[in-house]
Amino acid sequence: MKKLMKKMVEGTKQVVVNTSGTIASRLDHFRKDERGDAMQWVIGILITLLLFIAVYLLFKAQINTFVVDKIFGKMNSLD
């Protein structure tokens, strides 16, 4: 039983070490190779802004109510 447990612990340690090394390698590769050019950054920012605007327009009433009631309501009660 002890040998089996020791084998399992060693196997788990090896998997953790290999996984962290693999993740670090992939992140380094992504950082170096997938930076993109200026046009990709501009398009990405525009798409993100369009998504935020779309969500805001869909939930405008709920967002305004939340901000006024929860945030400014608490600020007014501090006086």
KOLKELO-545366 format. One line per field, with one value per atom (N, C-alpha, C, O): residue number from 0; residue in three letters; atom name; x, y, z. Coordinates in nm, 3 decimals. Layout:
KOLKELO-545366
num <- [NUM, ...]
residu <- [ALA, ...]
atome <- [CA, ...]
u <- [X, ...]
v <- [Y, ...]
w <- [Z, ...]
//
This chain:
KOLKELO-545366
num <- [0, 0, 0, 0, 1, 1, 1, 1, 2, 2, 2, 2, 3, 3, 3, 3, 4, 4, 4, 4, 5, 5, 5, 5, 6, 6, 6, 6, 7, 7, 7, 7, 8, 8, 8, 8, 9, 9, 9, 9, 10, 10, 10, 10, 11, 11, 11, 11, 12, 12, 12, 12, 13, 13, 13, 13, 14, 14, 14, 14, 15, 15, 15, 15, 16, 16, 16, 16, 17, 17, 17, 17, 18, 18, 18, 18, 19, 19, 19, 19, 20, 20, 20, 20, 21, 21, 21, 21, 22, 22, 22, 22, 23, 23, 23, 23, 24, 24, 24, 24, 25, 25, 25, 25, 26, 26, 26, 26, 27, 27, 27, 27, 28, 28, 28, 28, 29, 29, 29, 29, 30, 30, 30, 30, 31, 31, 31, 31, 32, 32, 32, 32, 33, 33, 33, 33, 34, 34, 34, 34, 35, 35, 35, 35, 36, 36, 36, 36, 37, 37, 37, 37, 38, 38, 38, 38, 39, 39, 39, 39, 40, 40, 40, 40, 41, 41, 41, 41, 42, 42, 42, 42, 43, 43, 43, 43, 44, 44, 44, 44, 45, 45, 45, 45, 46, 46, 46, 46, 47, 47, 47, 47, 48, 48, 48, 48, 49, 49, 49, 49, 50, 50, 50, 50, 51, 51, 51, 51, 52, 52, 52, 52, 53, 53, 53, 53, 54, 54, 54, 54, 55, 55, 55, 55, 56, 56, 56, 56, 57, 57, 57, 57, 58, 58, 58, 58, 59, 59, 59, 59, 60, 60, 60, 60, 61, 61, 61, 61, 62, 62, 62, 62, 63, 63, 63, 63, 64, 64, 64, 64, 65, 65, 65, 65, 66, 66, 66, 66, 67, 67, 67, 67, 68, 68, 68, 68, 69, 69, 69, 69, 70, 70, 70, 70, 71, 71, 71, 71, 72, 72, 72, 72, 73, 73, 73, 73, 74, 74, 74, 74, 75, 75, 75, 75, 76, 76, 76, 76, 77, 77, 77, 77, 78, 78, 78, 78]
residu <- [MET, MET, MET, MET, LYS, LYS, LYS, LYS, LYS, LYS, LYS, LYS, LEU, LEU, LEU, LEU, MET, MET, MET, MET, LYS, LYS, LYS, LYS, LYS, LYS, LYS, LYS, MET, MET, MET, MET, VAL, VAL, VAL, VAL, GLU, GLU, GLU, GLU, GLY, GLY, GLY, GLY, THR, THR, THR, THR, LYS, LYS, LYS, LYS, GLN, GLN, GLN, GLN, VAL, VAL, VAL, VAL, VAL, VAL, VAL, VAL, VAL, VAL, VAL, VAL, ASN, ASN, ASN, ASN, THR, THR, THR, THR, SER, SER, SER, SER, GLY, GLY, GLY, GLY, THR, THR, THR, THR, ILE, ILE, ILE, ILE, ALA, ALA, ALA, ALA, SER, SER, SER, SER, ARG, ARG, ARG, ARG, LEU, LEU, LEU, LEU, ASP, ASP, ASP, ASP, HIS, HIS, HIS, HIS, PHE, PHE, PHE, PHE, ARG, ARG, ARG, ARG, LYS, LYS, LYS, LYS, ASP, ASP, ASP, ASP, GLU, GLU, GLU, GLU, ARG, ARG, ARG, ARG, GLY, GLY, GLY, GLY, ASP, ASP, ASP, ASP, ALA, ALA, ALA, ALA, MET, MET, MET, MET, GLN, GLN, GLN, GLN, TRP, TRP, TRP, TRP, VAL, VAL, VAL, VAL, ILE, ILE, ILE, ILE, GLY, GLY, GLY, GLY, ILE, ILE, ILE, ILE, LEU, LEU, LEU, LEU, ILE, ILE, ILE, ILE, THR, THR, THR, THR, LEU, LEU, LEU, LEU, LEU, LEU, LEU, LEU, LEU, LEU, LEU, LEU, PHE, PHE, PHE, PHE, ILE, ILE, ILE, ILE, ALA, ALA, ALA, ALA, VAL, VAL, VAL, VAL, TYR, TYR, TYR, TYR, LEU, LEU, LEU, LEU, LEU, LEU, LEU, LEU, PHE, PHE, PHE, PHE, LYS, LYS, LYS, LYS, ALA, ALA, ALA, ALA, GLN, GLN, GLN, GLN, ILE, ILE, ILE, ILE, ASN, ASN, ASN, ASN, THR, THR, THR, THR, PHE, PHE, PHE, PHE, VAL, VAL, VAL, VAL, VAL, VAL, VAL, VAL, ASP, ASP, ASP, ASP, LYS, LYS, LYS, LYS, ILE, ILE, ILE, ILE, PHE, PHE, PHE, PHE, GLY, GLY, GLY, GLY, LYS, LYS, LYS, LYS, MET, MET, MET, MET, ASN, ASN, ASN, ASN, SER, SER, SER, SER, LEU, LEU, LEU, LEU, ASP, ASP, ASP, ASP]
atome <- [N, CA, C, O, N, CA, C, O, N, CA, C, O, N, CA, C, O, N, CA, C, O, N, CA, C, O, N, CA, C, O, N, CA, C, O, N, CA, C, O, N, CA, C, O, N, CA, C, O, N, CA, C, O, N, CA, C, O, N, CA, C, O, N, CA, C, O, N, CA, C, O, N, CA, C, O, N, CA, C, O, N, CA, C, O, N, CA, C, O, N, CA, C, O, N, CA, C, O, N, CA, C, O, N, CA, C, O, N, CA, C, O, N, CA, C, O, N, CA, C, O, N, CA, C, O, N, CA, C, O, N, CA, C, O, N, CA, C, O, N, CA, C, O, N, CA, C, O, N, CA, C, O, N, CA, C, O, N, CA, C, O, N, CA, C, O, N, CA, C, O, N, CA, C, O, N, CA, C, O, N, CA, C, O, N, CA, C, O, N, CA, C, O, N, CA, C, O, N, CA, C, O, N, CA, C, O, N, CA, C, O, N, CA, C, O, N, CA, C, O, N, CA, C, O, N, CA, C, O, N, CA, C, O, N, CA, C, O, N, CA, C, O, N, CA, C, O, N, CA, C, O, N, CA, C, O, N, CA, C, O, N, CA, C, O, N, CA, C, O, N, CA, C, O, N, CA, C, O, N, CA, C, O, N, CA, C, O, N, CA, C, O, N, CA, C, O, N, CA, C, O, N, CA, C, O, N, CA, C, O, N, CA, C, O, N, CA, C, O, N, CA, C, O, N, CA, C, O, N, CA, C, O, N, CA, C, O, N, CA, C, O, N, CA, C, O, N, CA, C, O, N, CA, C, O]
u <- [0.082, 0.000, 0.087, 0.058, 0.195, 0.283, 0.353, 0.371, 0.391, 0.458, 0.363, 0.403, 0.238, 0.139, 0.117, 0.111, 0.104, 0.086, 0.207, 0.193, 0.327, 0.449, 0.454, 0.494, 0.415, 0.412, 0.312, 0.339, 0.197, 0.095, 0.143, 0.121, 0.207, 0.258, 0.366, 0.366, 0.456, 0.563, 0.504, 0.548, 0.405, 0.339, 0.269, 0.275, 0.205, 0.137, 0.237, 0.214, 0.348, 0.451, 0.503, 0.524, 0.524, 0.577, 0.477, 0.516, 0.348, 0.246, 0.242, 0.231, 0.250, 0.247, 0.367, 0.353, 0.484, 0.605, 0.596, 0.627, 0.553, 0.542, 0.437, 0.457, 0.326, 0.218, 0.261, 0.236, 0.325, 0.367, 0.471, 0.469, 0.560, 0.658, 0.592, 0.632, 0.493, 0.422, 0.346, 0.348, 0.279, 0.204, 0.298, 0.269, 0.410, 0.507, 0.560, 0.576, 0.588, 0.638, 0.536, 0.569, 0.411, 0.306, 0.282, 0.262, 0.283, 0.263, 0.378, 0.356, 0.499, 0.614, 0.604, 0.631, 0.564, 0.545, 0.436, 0.453, 0.324, 0.215, 0.260, 0.226, 0.336, 0.382, 0.472, 0.465, 0.556, 0.652, 0.591, 0.620, 0.505, 0.460, 0.323, 0.293, 0.240, 0.102, 0.071, -0.037, 0.161, 0.139, 0.048, -0.025, 0.050, -0.036, 0.019, 0.108, -0.037, 0.007, -0.094, -0.191, -0.069, -0.152, -0.297, -0.389, -0.318, -0.455, -0.534, -0.653, -0.473, -0.542, -0.580, -0.688, -0.493, -0.523, -0.640, -0.729, -0.640, -0.748, -0.881, -0.982, -0.881, -1.004, -1.051, -1.170, -0.959, -0.995, -1.056, -1.154, -0.999, -1.052, -1.190, -1.280, -1.206, -1.336, -1.444, -1.556, -1.412, -1.509, -1.546, -1.663, -1.448, -1.476, -1.566, -1.661, -1.537, -1.621, -1.763, -1.859, -1.777, -1.910, -1.987, -2.107, -1.919, -1.985, -2.031, -2.143, -1.946, -1.985, -2.103, -2.195, -2.102, -2.212, -2.341, -2.447, -2.332, -2.451, -2.509, -2.630, -2.424, -2.471, -2.533, -2.637, -2.471, -2.525, -2.662, -2.754, -2.675, -2.803, -2.912, -3.027, -2.876, -2.976, -3.022, -3.139, -2.930, -2.960, -2.949, -2.916, -2.978, -2.961, -3.045, -2.994, -3.170, -3.258, -3.211, -3.208, -3.175, -3.129, -2.998, -2.979, -2.908, -2.778, -2.798, -2.739, -2.881, -2.905, -2.971, -2.935, -3.068, -3.135, -3.035, -3.035, -2.952, -2.853, -2.759, -2.732, -2.708, -2.612, -2.676, -2.617, -2.796, -2.862, -2.899, -2.873, -2.959, -3.005, -2.892, -2.885, -2.806, -2.704, -2.584, -2.536, -2.536, -2.413, -2.444, -2.395, -2.526, -2.554, -2.648, -2.644, -2.733, -2.820, -2.740, -2.773, -2.635, -2.549, -2.468, -2.442, -2.429, -2.353, -2.441, -2.393, -2.569, -2.659, -2.690, -2.716, -2.687, -2.718, -2.599, -2.614, -2.484, -2.367, -2.375, -2.307, -2.456, -2.466, -2.526, -2.540]
v <- [-0.119, 0.000, 0.126, 0.223, 0.124, 0.240, 0.263, 0.378, 0.153, 0.167, 0.228, 0.311, 0.186, 0.240, 0.389, 0.468, 0.426, 0.567, 0.651, 0.762, 0.595, 0.667, 0.685, 0.791, 0.582, 0.589, 0.696, 0.772, 0.699, 0.797, 0.939, 1.030, 0.959, 1.092, 1.135, 1.249, 1.045, 1.078, 1.109, 1.201, 1.031, 1.055, 1.191, 1.262, 1.224, 1.353, 1.468, 1.568, 1.452, 1.557, 1.577, 1.690, 1.467, 1.475, 1.544, 1.625, 1.514, 1.577, 1.727, 1.807, 1.766, 1.908, 1.980, 2.089, 1.921, 1.984, 1.995, 2.099, 1.888, 1.892, 1.992, 2.064, 1.996, 2.087, 2.232, 2.313, 2.266, 2.404, 2.444, 2.557, 2.352, 2.381, 2.399, 2.487, 2.317, 2.328, 2.459, 2.526, 2.497, 2.622, 2.741, 2.833, 2.739, 2.848, 2.858, 2.968, 2.744, 2.742, 2.798, 2.877, 2.757, 2.807, 2.955, 3.027, 3.003, 3.146, 3.228, 3.336, 3.179, 3.248, 3.253, 3.356, 3.141, 3.136, 3.234, 3.307, 3.236, 3.328, 3.473, 3.556, 3.502, 3.639, 3.686, 3.802, 3.598, 3.637, 3.640, 3.730, 3.542, 3.524, 3.581, 3.605, 3.604, 3.642, 3.785, 3.811, 3.874, 4.011, 4.088, 4.177, 4.057, 4.125, 4.259, 4.315, 4.311, 4.442, 4.547, 4.516, 4.670, 4.781, 4.767, 4.798, 4.721, 4.709, 4.606, 4.627, 4.496, 4.395, 4.453, 4.424, 4.534, 4.597, 4.694, 4.697, 4.773, 4.868, 4.795, 4.834, 4.691, 4.615, 4.549, 4.549, 4.495, 4.434, 4.533, 4.502, 4.652, 4.755, 4.802, 4.822, 4.818, 4.860, 4.756, 4.791, 4.630, 4.523, 4.521, 4.505, 4.537, 4.541, 4.659, 4.643, 4.776, 4.892, 4.871, 4.908, 4.811, 4.784, 4.687, 4.703, 4.588, 4.495, 4.566, 4.544, 4.652, 4.727, 4.819, 4.830, 4.885, 4.974, 4.894, 4.937, 4.778, 4.694, 4.648, 4.651, 4.605, 4.561, 4.679, 4.664, 4.795, 4.913, 4.950, 4.981, 4.948, 4.984, 4.883, 4.921, 4.757, 4.655, 4.668, 4.646, 4.703, 4.706, 4.847, 4.863, 4.949, 5.086, 5.119, 5.179, 5.082, 5.115, 5.045, 5.105, 4.918, 4.844, 4.899, 4.908, 4.936, 4.990, 5.125, 5.150, 5.210, 5.341, 5.327, 5.396, 5.237, 5.214, 5.163, 5.209, 5.071, 5.016, 5.125, 5.136, 5.205, 5.310, 5.412, 5.450, 5.456, 5.559, 5.503, 5.568, 5.385, 5.329, 5.280, 5.314, 5.201, 5.134, 5.223, 5.224, 5.295, 5.372, 5.510, 5.546, 5.587, 5.723, 5.723, 5.815, 5.621, 5.610, 5.593, 5.651, 5.513, 5.493, 5.619, 5.650, 5.692, 5.814, 5.919, 5.993, 5.927, 6.025, 5.989, 6.078, 5.861, 5.821, 5.841, 5.825, 5.876, 5.899, 6.032, 6.050, 6.123, 6.257, 6.252, 6.355]
w <- [0.000, 0.000, 0.000, -0.071, 0.081, 0.087, -0.046, -0.088, -0.113, -0.243, -0.345, -0.427, -0.341, -0.434, -0.409, -0.503, -0.282, -0.248, -0.290, -0.341, -0.267, -0.305, -0.456, -0.504, -0.531, -0.676, -0.723, -0.816, -0.657, -0.695, -0.666, -0.747, -0.552, -0.517, -0.616, -0.661, -0.648, -0.744, -0.881, -0.949, -0.922, -1.050, -1.053, -1.153, -0.943, -0.934, -0.938, -1.005, -0.867, -0.869, -1.011, -1.055, -1.082, -1.218, -1.310, -1.394, -1.294, -1.377, -1.350, -1.443, -1.223, -1.188, -1.246, -1.301, -1.235, -1.289, -1.441, -1.498, -1.507, -1.653, -1.699, -1.796, -1.629, -1.668, -1.654, -1.743, -1.543, -1.525, -1.629, -1.678, -1.663, -1.767, -1.903, -1.980, -1.933, -2.060, -2.068, -2.172, -1.961, -1.960, -1.977, -2.053, -1.906, -1.918, -2.060, -2.114, -2.121, -2.258, -2.355, -2.443, -2.339, -2.429, -2.412, -2.510, -2.287, -2.264, -2.322, -2.377, -2.310, -2.366, -2.518, -2.579, -2.578, -2.724, -2.766, -2.863, -2.692, -2.724, -2.711, -2.795, -2.606, -2.583, -2.696, -2.737, -2.746, -2.850, -2.989, -3.068, -3.020, -3.158, -3.189, -3.306, -3.091, -3.117, -3.073, -3.019, -3.096, -3.050, -3.144, -3.100, -3.271, -3.366, -3.408, -3.344, -3.516, -3.561, -3.514, -3.446, -3.552, -3.503, -3.549, -3.473, -3.670, -3.722, -3.643, -3.617, -3.603, -3.523, -3.387, -3.335, -3.328, -3.199, -3.214, -3.130, -3.321, -3.343, -3.361, -3.302, -3.442, -3.464, -3.334, -3.305, -3.258, -3.130, -3.033, -2.966, -3.025, -2.937, -2.985, -2.904, -3.116, -3.168, -3.142, -3.104, -3.160, -3.134, -2.987, -2.952, -2.900, -2.756, -2.721, -2.644, -2.776, -2.751, -2.801, -2.734, -2.919, -2.973, -2.883, -2.864, -2.828, -2.737, -2.610, -2.563, -2.553, -2.434, -2.463, -2.381, -2.578, -2.614, -2.632, -2.587, -2.697, -2.717, -2.584, -2.565, -2.492, -2.360, -2.286, -2.222, -2.294, -2.226, -2.283, -2.207, -2.415, -2.475, -2.439, -2.420, -2.430, -2.394, -2.249, -2.219, -2.160, -2.017, -1.958, -1.840, -2.040, -1.997, -1.873, -1.778, -1.874, -1.761, -1.633, -1.526, -1.644, -1.527, -1.473, -1.351, -1.562, -1.519, -1.450, -1.345, -1.508, -1.447, -1.310, -1.216, -1.300, -1.172, -1.069, -0.954, -1.107, -1.015, -0.966, -0.846, -1.059, -1.022, -0.929, -0.828, -0.962, -0.881, -0.744, -0.643, -0.739, -0.611, -0.524, -0.405, -0.580, -0.498, -0.467, -0.354, -0.564, -0.544, -0.488, -0.381, -0.560, -0.513, -0.394, -0.313, -0.382, -0.266, -0.138, -0.035, -0.144, -0.027, 0.003, 0.119, -0.100, -0.078, -0.010, 0.076, -0.048, 0.013, 0.157, 0.239, 0.190, 0.327, 0.421, 0.542, 0.369, 0.454, 0.529, 0.630, 0.480, 0.544, 0.679, 0.744]
//
